[in-house]
Amino acid sequence: MYFNSLTFLLFFASVLFLYNLAFSWRFKKYILLVASYLFYAAWNPPFVVLLWISTLVDWFVAKRIYAAKLKSNKLFYILISLFVNLGLLGFFKYGEFFLNEFRTLMALGGVSLDYATPDIILPIGISFYTFQTISYTIDVFRKEVKPAKQFIDYALYVTFFPQLVAGPIVRAATFLPQCISEKKLTLDQYGWGFWQITLGLFMKVFLADGIFAPIANHLYVYEGIPSMLSAWCGTIAFAFQIYFDFAGYSMMAIGIAFCLGFVLPQNFNYPYASCGFSDFWQRWHISLSSWLRDYLYISLGGNRVGISRNYINLMLTMLIGGLWHGASWTFVVWGGLHGMYLILERVLKHFFRGATKWVVVQVGVIITTFLLVCIAWVFFRASSFDQAFLIIRAMFLESDLSLDIVFSKMDILTCLSAGGVILLTHFFMRKRSMERLVIKAPWAVRSLILSIMLFFIIVFPGTNASFLYFQF
């Protein structure tokens, strides 16, 4: 059940109708919980059992951690949580990958292993809700939050359908207090929620699927040797496709939750206007990058250790962040590239401390950051290292062989002109709030923009494609 489908529109309308009837707050939370299970079961009903396992294990583990007096007991219970959650994630997401890699490794040593590789189905959203439940038990272990008093509140925290399958990854300290009492929305607040839903749909349906996906697919789906211009154009198109696809989902999730009286954290903040890679990871997939920082990077020692150890911690965090995205070495390389970017940025800052105050330097850093992010996207999108290196080579060296992938002038014009407008928009909005701009805008302007977005959503409905991050 995709947000950009008629089925979801009917589902959400039904939930919203029941939710606004004169029921008690506790009963309304049960409505949301049942709706969340139905929403998840729409993909594969048996996998709801995995949600129940994670929910029940961490509910009881958190209670035990909080009640335990000895640190050794607390450590025992937190290890149970990590073992169960990471065990399920490891089996379903990485089991087949590591079995194949083990067979390849043994073959290099002259040992042939002939066994059937299991066809393991990846449960949708498992990476997101696993990190969410782990953060809960770790926060209780660190005494940053207390265990939820009511099971319904915690179960809803794990399974809340707007952000269940693709984030944002929500912290218990943010969500659980919102379960205490019902929040009544005004008509203007409903309007803001539906504005975000419409904007998210526009980003996904028209921009991601309609404008940029065909151009990106022309490079990455078809086999062949691309021209230099095609390699850059297709990769830049993918950079915008994945942004509008994922940011569009996050925007819709935040808007849907807001219409139900819940506030979810911002997940994107105009990342392609980032002035450096530290800035990029404070703007891109914010809920994941902050999770990796708080629960992995800081746990490894963060920047409290020596410079060399700090760089190792940084690289390990980004490598694991890359592997989180998928069971492939190309994702690991993507994470490693960003780790290298971050380390190089820290080294250069020691030599050019005051230079970043100059506007010309800032613009140069923003452009350089965007181009290097695009180079890393090649490994994220490519189906193999062979394809990735072929595209990287084409970006810098025009092939003397016959070119199989050459974009039309219209594709190039569309990608570069639309991309240029988007980059300027990101630069303009990098220190501004969209909500404040919308609120300050005259009613007629807001209505016109909303009508334009709805027009393009209806006239260019796209292919009803799934969201890219569902596979992670």
Summary of the structure (lengths in Angstrom):
residues: 472
radius of gyration: 23.3
end to end distance: 16.4
largest distance: 72.8
contacts: 1483
relative contact order: 0.10
helix: 72%
strand: 0%
